[in-house]
Amino acid sequence: MAQEILPERATEGDGGPAGGPAGGAPSAEDRAASGPAASAPAARKPPHRPLYRGGRAGWPRTLLAVAAGLALWLAFPPADLTPLVFPGVALLTLALHGLPARTGAWLGFVSGVVFFIPVLQGLVKIGPDAWILLAVVQALYFIPMGAGVALVTRLPGWPVWVAAMWVAEELVRGRVPFGGFPWARLAFSQTATPLTPYASFGGAPLVSFLTALIGALLAYGVIAVLRARARAREETGAPPILRASARPLAIAVAAVTAVIGGGLLIPTPTAGRPVTVAVVQGNVPRLGMDFNEQRKAVLDNHVRVTRELAAQVRAGKVARPELVVWPENASDLDPYAEPDAYQAIDAAVKDIGVPVLVGALTDTPDGEKVENRGIVWDPAKGPGDYYVKRHPVPFGEYLPFRDILTRLITRFERIPRDFAHGTRDPVMRLGPATVGDVICFEVAYDGEVRDAAAADLVVVQTNNATYGKTSLPPQQIAMSRLRAVEHGRTILVAATSGISAIVAPDGRMIDRSREFVPDIQVASVPARSAVTPADRAGAAPEWALAALAAGAAGWAAWFTRRKNEGN
């Protein structure tokens, strides 16, 4: 396996580790790195490929790619074996190091499939076919990344270019097509680590970059040791392995130490104007896709729990909140069109006596679409300002190619009308503070959360009932924790069935609910208006790192072509 991950043994011609880095004849260094067998006469070589090769990539590299995908998966919730993300990136880098681009593309896809299938396991509630299909589609984005990593590992300073490749992959995956699917980014595994504070400077893209950089530096150190070992086997009187690899190992260790140490030195905010908030989790009648058929029961649950909160306040058991947050889909009955729903919500809001942010589904004025709203409901004035979800979920809340797909897949009949794409500002006044509303899936998108962070508090209204008891609710909480640090804001997560949470601006969990139980969370939290460097920078760090990756890939392709021409 040592020989299989050395770049000098890769050629574009056969896709396997057989020649120099540009596909020409092996150099003296190649022969040394390959061991004595590489310099043996051609006639003594076996006429067939060794049995350990798996296709064009070779079994050692293929197994490394598979192991990388598994390690990456385990770094994410609910396993939360966070440190495994670094060997995950390292293993994939070792598998791709110095390979031809097309072989790297294949191994990238293999690793992506192994990663995305388990990390998106929660989608099995929609259907096994939808789960596997989406996982495979997400793995397709690892194809250009795998090819790019294979190319840039031929350049000086390649750990930096490898890390930039991860950011470029996440940029494209989070935007194309239909607005993208930015779930399971490397940054979302780093919600309580020394790398988390970097989010306040460069957002999730910078955290992903540094996470990948540490993994690539680990691979750099491993390759240094393997090369030293290969030279020691070949050359008489070669220096000991550790001494021969001391300089690259020292570079790797120093760089990793600097990245981790730098994160520990970044202060995270904790102070702010105190505001007492309440998050209500009313729960749903039962788990599964059909819970929406029980719309009145879901609304009644949230009304009842809010009245319980009011009773506890009157009894002096909890502090009186200054604002209350309900989750997405707390009312699937349109309160503007359904008098019973309006009266039930209005009575509960009057009982608690403070403004409530109510998650409700409403009809558009023409009745053709549905709006997913967060409505500011005042105890004296009733419903007022509102936000409409700007990023509805494709194939979940609206159907691209509706006419074709509904004929082919009967399951899409569950979406009789498309959800409208909102255009309103997410910042609203809710009692003594401004709140920025983010609805469910939108928490994964940098731009949507950045807009909401212009408020004093950020609210995530979500409905996880369909995906309860799977990997998706804890992964969504992890995203909220990173967002809190990124923007220096308290995050209030209100979920119909859990997981609801109150997250401090430094990412600490102030409160967290269990799933499928009613829950009331009351806390005094800091409301903040200070702007972080990440807010000021916006999307610039992500685009800059992606441009760095593209430039490195172009440089590597030119370098390889020129070397081929020279041979």
C-alpha positions as CSV (number, residue, x, y, z in Angstrom):
1,M,0.0,0.0,0.0
2,A,2.9,2.3,0.6
3,Q,3.8,2.2,-3.1
4,E,0.1,2.7,-4.1
5,I,-0.2,6.2,-2.7
6,L,3.0,7.7,-4.1
7,P,2.2,10.1,-6.9
8,E,5.2,9.1,-9.0
9,R,3.5,5.8,-9.9
10,A,0.5,7.2,-11.7
11,T,0.0,7.6,-15.4
12,E,-2.8,9.0,-17.5
13,G,-2.4,6.2,-19.9
14,D,-3.6,3.2,-17.8
15,G,-5.2,5.0,-14.9
16,G,-3.1,3.0,-12.5
17,P,0.1,3.6,-10.5
18,A,2.6,2.7,-13.2
19,G,4.7,5.7,-14.3
20,G,5.8,9.2,-13.6
21,P,3.6,12.1,-12.5
22,A,3.0,13.2,-16.0
23,G,2.6,9.8,-17.6
24,G,6.2,9.5,-18.9
25,A,9.0,7.1,-18.0
26,P,9.9,6.9,-14.3
27,S,12.6,9.1,-13.0
28,A,15.4,8.1,-10.7
29,E,13.3,9.3,-7.8
30,D,10.4,7.2,-9.1
31,R,12.5,4.1,-9.2
32,A,13.7,4.7,-5.7
33,A,10.2,5.4,-4.4
34,S,8.9,2.2,-6.1
35,G,11.5,-0.1,-4.5
36,P,13.7,-2.7,-6.1
37,A,10.8,-4.3,-8.1
38,A,10.4,-1.1,-10.2
39,S,14.0,-1.3,-11.5
40,A,13.8,-5.1,-12.4
41,P,14.0,-6.0,-16.1
42,A,10.6,-5.8,-17.9
43,A,10.8,-9.5,-18.8
44,R,10.7,-10.5,-15.2
45,K,7.4,-8.7,-14.5
46,P,4.3,-10.8,-14.4
47,P,2.2,-10.6,-17.7
48,H,-1.0,-9.7,-15.7
49,R,-2.0,-7.1,-13.2
50,P,-1.4,-8.1,-9.5
51,L,-4.5,-9.5,-7.8
52,Y,-4.6,-6.6,-5.3
53,R,-5.6,-4.1,-7.9
54,G,-9.3,-3.1,-7.9
55,G,-10.2,-1.9,-11.4
56,R,-8.2,1.1,-12.6
57,A,-7.5,2.6,-9.2
58,G,-6.2,-0.4,-7.4
59,W,-7.7,-2.0,-4.3
60,P,-5.5,-0.1,-1.7
61,R,-6.6,3.3,-3.0
62,T,-10.2,2.2,-3.4
63,L,-10.3,0.9,0.2
64,L,-8.8,4.2,1.3
65,A,-11.6,6.1,-0.5
66,V,-14.2,3.9,1.2
67,A,-12.6,4.4,4.6
68,A,-12.5,8.1,4.0
69,G,-16.3,8.2,3.3
70,L,-17.0,6.2,6.5
71,A,-14.8,8.4,8.7
72,L,-16.4,11.6,7.3
73,W,-19.9,10.2,8.0
74,L,-19.0,9.3,11.6
75,A,-17.7,12.9,12.2
76,F,-21.3,14.2,11.8
77,P,-24.3,14.0,14.2
78,P,-25.7,11.8,15.6
79,A,-22.4,9.8,15.9
80,D,-20.5,13.1,16.6
81,L,-17.1,11.5,16.4
82,T,-15.9,14.9,15.3
83,P,-12.1,14.3,15.2
84,L,-12.7,11.6,12.5
85,V,-13.2,14.3,9.9
86,F,-9.5,14.9,9.8
87,P,-8.4,11.3,9.0
88,G,-11.4,11.2,6.7
89,V,-10.0,14.0,4.6
90,A,-6.5,12.6,4.9
91,L,-7.5,9.1,3.7
92,L,-9.2,10.5,0.7
93,T,-6.2,12.7,-0.1
94,L,-3.9,9.7,0.2
95,A,-6.2,7.7,-2.1
96,L,-6.1,10.5,-4.7
97,H,-2.6,11.7,-4.3
98,G,-0.8,12.0,-7.7
99,L,-3.4,9.9,-9.6
100,P,-4.6,10.8,-13.1
101,A,-7.6,13.1,-13.0
102,R,-10.0,10.6,-14.4
103,T,-9.0,8.0,-11.8
104,G,-9.2,10.6,-9.1
105,A,-12.7,11.5,-10.3
106,W,-13.9,7.9,-9.9
107,L,-12.4,7.5,-6.4
108,G,-14.0,10.8,-5.4
109,F,-17.4,9.5,-6.5
110,V,-16.9,6.2,-4.6
111,S,-16.0,8.1,-1.4
112,G,-18.9,10.5,-1.9
113,V,-21.4,7.6,-2.2
114,V,-20.0,6.0,1.0
115,F,-20.3,9.3,2.8
116,F,-23.7,10.7,1.7
117,I,-25.7,7.5,1.9
118,P,-25.4,7.2,5.7
119,V,-25.2,10.9,6.5
120,L,-28.5,11.5,4.7
121,Q,-30.1,8.4,6.2
122,G,-33.0,10.5,7.6
123,L,-34.4,10.9,4.1
124,V,-35.4,7.2,4.2
125,K,-38.7,8.5,5.8
126,I,-39.6,9.9,2.4
127,G,-38.7,6.7,0.6
128,P,-35.6,4.5,0.2
129,D,-35.5,5.5,-3.5
130,A,-35.5,9.2,-2.8
131,W,-32.8,8.8,-0.1
132,I,-30.4,6.8,-2.3
133,L,-31.0,8.9,-5.4
134,L,-30.3,12.2,-3.5
135,A,-27.2,10.6,-1.9
136,V,-25.8,9.5,-5.3
137,V,-26.6,12.9,-6.8
138,Q,-24.6,14.6,-4.0
139,A,-21.7,12.2,-4.6
140,L,-21.5,13.4,-8.2
141,Y,-20.1,16.7,-6.8
142,F,-17.1,14.7,-5.5
143,I,-16.2,13.7,-9.1
144,P,-14.7,17.1,-10.1
145,M,-13.3,17.5,-6.6
146,G,-11.6,14.1,-6.8
147,A,-10.1,15.0,-10.2
148,G,-9.0,18.3,-8.9
149,V,-7.3,16.9,-5.8
150,A,-5.5,14.3,-7.9
151,L,-4.2,17.1,-10.1
152,V,-3.2,19.6,-7.4
153,T,-1.3,17.1,-5.3
154,R,1.5,17.4,-7.9
155,L,2.1,21.0,-7.0
156,P,4.2,22.6,-4.3
157,G,2.2,23.4,-1.2
158,W,-0.5,21.0,-2.3
159,P,-2.3,20.7,1.1
160,V,-3.5,24.3,0.6
161,W,-4.9,23.6,-2.8
162,V,-6.5,20.4,-1.6
163,A,-8.3,22.3,1.1
164,A,-9.5,24.9,-1.4
165,M,-10.9,22.1,-3.5
166,W,-13.3,21.2,-0.7
167,V,-14.6,24.7,-0.5
168,A,-15.1,24.8,-4.3
169,E,-17.1,21.6,-4.1
170,E,-19.3,22.9,-1.3
171,L,-19.8,26.2,-3.2
172,V,-21.2,24.5,-6.3
173,R,-23.2,21.8,-4.4
174,G,-24.8,24.6,-2.3
175,R,-26.0,26.5,-5.4
176,V,-26.6,24.1,-8.3
177,P,-29.2,23.0,-9.3
178,F,-32.5,24.5,-7.9
179,G,-30.5,26.5,-5.3
180,G,-28.4,23.6,-4.3
181,F,-28.2,21.3,-1.2
182,P,-25.5,22.5,1.2
183,W,-26.1,19.8,3.8
184,A,-23.1,17.9,5.4
185,R,-20.5,20.5,4.7
186,L,-17.2,19.9,6.5
187,A,-17.9,23.0,8.6
188,F,-21.1,21.5,10.0
189,S,-19.0,18.8,11.8
190,Q,-17.1,21.5,13.6
191,T,-19.6,23.1,15.9
192,A,-17.8,22.7,19.3
193,T,-14.1,22.5,18.4
194,P,-11.1,24.8,18.3
195,L,-12.0,25.5,14.6
196,T,-15.5,26.8,15.4
197,P,-14.4,30.4,16.3
198,Y,-13.0,30.9,12.8
199,A,-16.6,31.0,11.6
200,S,-16.8,34.6,13.0
201,F,-14.1,35.6,10.5
202,G,-14.8,33.7,7.3
203,G,-18.1,31.9,7.9
204,A,-18.7,28.2,7.2
205,P,-16.4,28.3,4.1
206,L,-13.4,29.2,6.2
207,V,-14.1,26.5,8.7
208,S,-14.5,23.9,5.9
209,F,-11.2,25.1,4.4
210,L,-9.3,24.8,7.7
211,T,-10.8,21.4,8.4
212,A,-9.7,20.1,5.0
213,L,-6.3,21.7,5.5
214,I,-5.6,19.8,8.7
215,G,-6.7,16.6,7.0
216,A,-4.5,17.3,4.0
217,L,-1.5,18.1,6.2
218,L,-1.9,14.7,7.9
219,A,-1.7,13.1,4.5
220,Y,1.4,15.2,3.7
221,G,3.1,13.9,6.9
222,V,2.1,10.3,6.0
223,I,3.5,10.6,2.5
224,A,6.7,12.0,3.8
225,V,7.2,9.0,6.1
226,L,6.3,6.5,3.3
227,R,8.8,8.2,0.9
228,A,11.5,8.0,3.5
229,R,10.8,4.4,4.0
230,A,10.9,3.6,0.3
231,R,14.3,5.4,0.0
232,A,15.6,3.5,3.0
233,R,14.7,0.2,1.4
234,E,16.4,1.1,-1.8
235,E,19.5,2.9,-0.8
236,T,22.4,1.5,1.2
237,G,23.2,3.7,4.1
238,A,20.1,5.8,3.8
239,P,19.3,7.9,6.9
240,P,16.7,6.5,9.3
241,I,13.1,7.0,8.3
242,L,12.2,9.6,10.9
243,R,15.3,11.7,10.2
244,A,14.7,11.6,6.5
245,S,11.1,12.8,6.9
246,A,11.7,15.2,9.8
247,R,11.4,18.4,7.8
248,P,8.0,17.7,6.1
249,L,6.7,16.3,9.3
250,A,7.8,19.4,11.2
251,I,6.1,21.5,8.6
252,A,2.8,19.6,9.0
253,V,2.9,19.6,12.8
254,A,3.7,23.3,12.9
255,A,0.9,24.2,10.5
256,V,-1.7,22.0,12.3
257,T,-0.7,23.5,15.6
258,A,-0.9,27.0,14.3
259,V,-4.5,26.4,12.9
260,I,-5.7,24.9,16.1
261,G,-3.9,27.4,18.3
262,G,-5.2,30.3,16.3
263,G,-8.8,29.1,16.9
264,L,-8.3,28.9,20.6
265,L,-7.1,32.5,20.6
266,I,-10.2,33.9,18.9
267,P,-12.7,35.3,21.4
268,T,-16.4,34.4,21.1
269,P,-19.0,36.9,22.3
270,T,-21.2,36.2,25.3
271,A,-22.4,39.7,26.3
272,G,-25.5,41.6,25.1
273,R,-28.7,43.2,26.2
274,P,-30.7,40.6,28.2
275,V,-34.0,39.5,26.7
276,T,-36.2,36.8,28.2
277,V,-37.4,34.5,25.5
278,A,-39.6,31.3,25.3
279,V,-39.5,28.6,22.8
280,V,-42.6,26.4,22.5
281,Q,-42.5,22.8,21.1
282,G,-46.1,21.6,21.0
283,N,-45.4,18.1,19.4
284,V,-47.3,16.2,16.8
285,P,-49.8,13.4,17.2
286,R,-47.6,10.8,15.6
287,L,-44.4,10.4,13.7
288,G,-44.4,10.1,9.9
289,M,-45.3,11.6,6.6
290,D,-49.1,11.7,7.4
291,F,-48.9,14.0,10.4
292,N,-50.1,16.9,8.3
293,E,-53.4,15.2,8.0
294,Q,-53.9,16.0,11.6
295,R,-53.4,19.8,11.2
296,K,-55.9,20.8,13.8
297,A,-54.3,18.5,16.4
298,V,-50.9,20.1,15.8
299,L,-52.3,23.6,16.2
300,D,-54.2,22.6,19.3
301,N,-50.9,21.2,20.8
302,H,-49.1,24.5,20.4
303,V,-52.1,26.5,21.8
304,R,-52.3,24.2,24.8
305,V,-48.5,24.3,25.6
306,T,-48.6,28.1,25.2
307,R,-51.4,28.3,27.7
308,E,-49.4,26.0,30.1
309,L,-46.5,28.5,29.8
310,A,-48.9,31.4,30.7
311,A,-50.1,29.4,33.7
312,Q,-46.6,28.8,34.8
313,V,-45.8,32.5,34.5
314,R,-48.8,33.4,36.6
315,A,-47.8,30.8,39.2
316,G,-44.3,32.3,39.4
317,K,-42.7,29.0,38.2
318,V,-40.9,30.6,35.3
319,A,-39.9,34.1,34.3
320,R,-42.3,36.1,32.1
321,P,-41.0,36.0,28.6
322,E,-40.8,39.1,26.5
323,L,-41.3,37.2,23.3
324,V,-42.4,33.6,22.3
325,V,-41.5,31.6,19.3
326,W,-43.6,28.8,17.7
327,P,-42.2,26.4,15.1
328,E,-42.8,26.1,11.4
329,N,-46.1,24.4,10.6
330,A,-47.4,25.1,14.1
331,S,-50.6,25.9,12.2
332,D,-51.2,24.3,8.8
333,L,-54.6,25.9,8.9
334,D,-54.5,29.3,7.3
335,P,-55.4,31.7,10.2
336,Y,-56.5,34.4,7.7
337,A,-59.0,32.0,6.1
338,E,-60.0,29.7,9.0
339,P,-61.8,31.6,11.8
340,D,-61.3,28.7,14.2
341,A,-57.6,28.7,13.7
342,Y,-57.4,32.5,14.1
343,Q,-59.4,32.5,17.3
344,A,-57.3,29.6,18.8
345,I,-54.0,31.4,18.1
346,D,-55.3,34.8,19.1
347,A,-56.6,33.4,22.5
348,A,-53.2,31.7,23.2
349,V,-51.3,34.9,22.4
350,K,-53.6,37.0,24.6
351,D,-53.1,34.5,27.4
352,I,-49.4,34.8,27.4
353,G,-49.6,38.5,26.8
354,V,-46.5,39.0,24.7
355,P,-45.8,38.9,20.9
356,V,-45.5,35.4,19.5
357,L,-43.8,34.4,16.2
358,V,-46.3,31.9,14.7
359,G,-45.3,29.5,12.0
360,A,-48.3,29.0,9.6
361,L,-49.1,27.9,6.1
362,T,-51.2,30.4,4.2
363,D,-52.6,30.7,0.7
364,T,-51.2,33.2,-1.8
365,P,-53.8,35.9,-2.8
366,D,-54.5,34.1,-6.0
367,G,-54.9,30.8,-4.2
368,E,-52.6,28.9,-6.6
369,K,-49.6,28.5,-4.2
370,V,-48.9,28.2,-0.5
371,E,-46.7,30.5,1.6
372,N,-44.6,29.2,4.5
373,R,-44.9,32.1,6.9
374,G,-43.5,33.3,10.2
375,I,-46.2,35.8,11.5
376,V,-45.7,38.3,14.2
377,W,-48.8,37.9,16.3
378,D,-49.4,40.7,18.8
379,P,-51.7,40.2,21.8
380,A,-53.4,43.5,21.2
381,K,-53.2,44.0,17.4
382,G,-53.3,40.4,16.1
383,P,-51.3,39.3,13.1
384,G,-48.9,41.9,11.7
385,D,-45.5,41.7,10.0
386,Y,-44.5,38.4,8.5
387,Y,-41.7,36.6,6.6
388,V,-42.2,34.1,3.8
389,K,-39.7,31.3,3.3
390,R,-37.4,32.3,0.5
391,H,-35.9,29.0,-0.2
392,P,-38.6,26.2,-0.4
393,V,-37.3,22.7,-0.8
394,P,-37.3,21.4,-4.4
395,F,-39.3,18.1,-4.7
396,G,-40.5,18.6,-1.1
397,E,-42.2,22.0,-1.1
398,Y,-42.4,22.6,-4.9
399,L,-42.0,20.5,-7.9
400,P,-39.7,21.4,-10.8
401,F,-41.1,19.8,-14.0
402,R,-44.4,19.2,-12.3
403,D,-46.3,18.0,-15.4
404,I,-43.8,15.3,-16.2
405,L,-42.9,14.1,-12.7
406,T,-46.4,13.7,-11.4
407,R,-47.1,11.3,-14.2
408,L,-44.1,9.3,-13.4
409,I,-44.0,9.3,-9.6
410,T,-47.3,9.1,-7.8
411,R,-45.7,10.1,-4.5
412,F,-45.5,13.6,-5.8
413,E,-49.3,13.8,-5.5
414,R,-48.5,14.7,-1.8
415,I,-47.5,18.1,-3.1
416,P,-50.7,19.3,-4.8
417,R,-49.6,23.0,-4.8
418,D,-46.2,24.6,-5.0
419,F,-44.8,26.7,-2.2
420,A,-44.2,30.3,-3.1
421,H,-40.6,31.7,-3.0
422,G,-40.7,34.6,-0.5
423,T,-39.1,38.0,-1.2
424,R,-39.7,39.8,2.1
425,D,-36.9,40.9,4.5
426,P,-36.5,38.3,7.3
427,V,-35.9,40.9,10.0
428,M,-39.0,41.8,12.0
429,R,-39.8,43.5,15.4
430,L,-41.0,41.0,18.0
431,G,-41.6,42.8,21.3
432,P,-38.4,44.3,22.7
433,A,-36.1,43.0,20.0
434,T,-35.7,42.4,16.3
435,V,-35.6,38.8,15.1
436,G,-34.3,37.4,11.9
437,D,-36.4,34.5,10.7
438,V,-34.9,31.4,9.1
439,I,-37.3,28.7,8.2
440,C,-36.1,25.0,8.5
441,F,-33.9,24.1,5.5
442,E,-32.7,27.7,5.1
443,V,-30.3,27.4,8.0
444,A,-28.0,25.5,5.7
445,Y,-27.6,28.5,3.4
446,D,-25.1,31.1,4.2
447,G,-26.9,34.0,2.5
448,E,-30.3,33.4,4.1
449,V,-28.8,33.3,7.6
450,R,-26.5,36.3,7.0
451,D,-29.6,38.4,6.0
452,A,-31.4,37.2,9.2
453,A,-28.4,38.1,11.4
454,A,-29.0,41.8,10.8
455,A,-31.5,41.4,13.7
456,D,-30.7,41.2,17.4
457,L,-31.7,37.5,17.6
458,V,-32.0,34.8,15.0
459,V,-34.9,32.4,15.0
460,V,-34.9,29.0,13.2
461,Q,-38.5,27.8,12.8
462,T,-38.5,24.2,11.7
463,N,-40.7,21.1,11.3
464,N,-38.7,17.9,11.7
465,A,-41.7,15.6,12.4
466,T,-41.2,13.6,9.2
467,Y,-37.5,13.1,9.9
468,G,-37.8,12.5,13.7
469,K,-35.5,10.0,15.3
470,T,-33.1,10.2,12.4
471,S,-29.8,12.0,11.7
472,L,-31.3,15.1,10.3
473,P,-32.6,16.9,13.4
474,P,-29.3,16.8,15.3
475,Q,-27.5,17.8,12.1
476,Q,-29.7,20.9,11.9
477,I,-29.0,21.8,15.5
478,A,-25.2,21.5,14.6
479,M,-25.7,24.0,11.8
480,S,-27.5,26.4,14.2
481,R,-24.6,26.2,16.7
482,L,-22.1,27.2,14.0
483,R,-24.3,30.0,12.8
484,A,-24.5,31.4,16.3
485,V,-20.7,31.8,16.4
486,E,-20.5,32.9,12.8
487,H,-22.8,35.9,13.4
488,G,-22.5,36.4,17.1
489,R,-26.2,35.9,17.7
490,T,-28.4,33.9,20.0
491,I,-30.2,31.3,18.0
492,L,-33.7,30.2,19.0
493,V,-34.6,26.9,17.3
494,A,-38.3,26.1,17.5
495,A,-39.4,22.7,16.2
496,T,-42.8,21.1,16.1
497,S,-41.6,17.8,17.5
498,G,-37.9,18.5,18.3
499,I,-35.1,19.2,18.5
500,S,-35.8,22.7,19.8
501,A,-33.0,24.6,21.4
502,I,-31.6,27.9,22.7
503,V,-28.0,28.5,21.5
504,A,-25.8,31.2,23.0
505,P,-23.8,33.5,20.7
506,D,-20.6,31.5,21.5
507,G,-22.3,28.3,20.4
508,R,-23.1,26.9,23.9
509,M,-26.4,25.0,24.3
510,I,-28.4,26.9,26.8
511,D,-31.4,24.5,26.5
512,R,-32.3,21.5,24.3
513,S,-35.4,19.5,24.0
514,R,-36.0,15.8,23.5
515,E,-37.9,14.6,20.4
516,F,-41.7,13.9,20.3
517,V,-42.5,15.4,23.6
518,P,-44.1,18.8,24.4
519,D,-41.5,21.2,25.7
520,I,-41.2,24.8,27.0
521,Q,-37.8,26.6,27.1
522,V,-37.5,29.9,28.9
523,A,-34.2,31.8,29.2
524,S,-32.6,35.2,29.5
525,V,-30.4,35.6,26.4
526,P,-28.1,38.3,25.0
527,A,-29.6,40.3,22.2
528,R,-26.7,41.7,20.1
529,S,-26.3,44.1,17.2
530,A,-22.5,44.0,16.7
531,V,-21.4,42.8,13.3
532,T,-18.8,40.1,12.9
533,P,-16.0,40.1,10.3
534,A,-17.8,37.2,8.6
535,D,-20.9,39.4,8.2
536,R,-18.8,42.2,6.7
537,A,-17.0,39.8,4.3
538,G,-20.2,38.1,3.1
539,A,-19.6,35.5,0.4
540,A,-16.2,36.8,-0.5
541,P,-14.1,34.2,1.4
542,E,-15.9,31.4,-0.2
543,W,-15.5,32.7,-3.7
544,A,-11.9,33.6,-3.1
545,L,-11.1,30.1,-1.9
546,A,-13.0,28.5,-4.8
547,A,-11.1,30.7,-7.2
548,L,-7.9,29.5,-5.6
549,A,-8.9,25.9,-6.2
550,A,-9.7,26.7,-9.9
551,G,-6.4,28.4,-10.4
552,A,-4.5,25.6,-8.8
553,A,-6.3,23.0,-11.0
554,G,-5.4,25.0,-14.1
555,W,-1.8,25.3,-13.0
556,A,-1.6,21.6,-12.3
557,A,-3.2,20.7,-15.7
558,W,-0.7,23.0,-17.5
559,F,2.2,21.5,-15.5
560,T,1.2,18.0,-16.3
561,R,0.7,18.7,-20.0
562,R,4.1,20.4,-20.2
563,K,5.8,17.5,-18.5
564,N,4.1,15.1,-20.9
565,E,5.4,17.1,-23.8
566,G,8.8,17.1,-22.4
567,N,8.8,13.3,-22.1
